[in-house]
């Protein structure tokens, strides 16, 4: 999977009403976003073909190739895992593994 194509921008809205901050640009057809306090997880592609992990501080995102469950339709987080539902079922990835993979 290559880098994001130049379409969408991931913005972090500020609860105090101050201007939002652009964290990463270049998403091709961004679909869904979840945030765990440290990173944003964003699906992109016409059929949710990939998930990107973007640090809250911005900078370079890390793409997860989804060998199982392409066509991401929904995502969720808990303390341990990122979950996604796709064409082939519901899958999970340890958030610790996602952090290590992105280093």
LINSULGI-V102668 format. One record per backbone hydrogen bond with DSSP energy under -1.0 kcal/mol. NH is the residue of the N-H (numbers start at 1). CO is the residue of the C=O. Records with the same first field share a line. If there is no record, write none. Layout:
NH->CO  CO
This chain:
7->5
8->27
10->24
12->21
17->14
21->12
23->10
24->10
26->8
27->8
31->43
34->41
36->39
40->54
41->34
42->52
43->32
44->50
45->28
48->45
50->44
51->64
52->42
53->62
54->40
56->38
58->55
62->53
64->51
67->65
72->48
73->85
74->85
76->83
78->81
82->93
83->76
84->91
85->74
86->89
87->70
89->86
91->84
93->82
95->80
98->94
99->95
100->96
101->97
102->98
103->100
